[in-house]
Amino acid sequence: MQEAQRLEFRVEAFNVTNSTRFRSPGLNLNSLNTFGLITQSEDARVMQFALKYVF
């Protein structure tokens, strides 16, 4: 009897165009130096590859 075997390949990509995505502005009223300013951005391009052998 022969068992089924297969190879799976997966690719996931986020922010493929590598465009800037800003985070929310500072909302802390006690910090007047950064209140209302955008000081951070989201992650740059992220790609993930996976290979799985199923038997």
Stockholm file with secondary structure:
# STOCKHOLM 1.0

chainA/1-55         MQEAQRLEFRVEAFNVTNSTRFRSPGLNLNSLNTFGLITQSEDARVMQFALKYVF
#=GR chainA/1-55 SS CCCCCEEEEEEEEESTTCCCCBCCCBCCTTCTTTBTCCCCBCCCCEEEEEEEEEC
#=GC SS_cons        CCCCCEEEEEEEEESTTCCCCBCCCBCCTTCTTTBTCCCCBCCCCEEEEEEEEEC
//
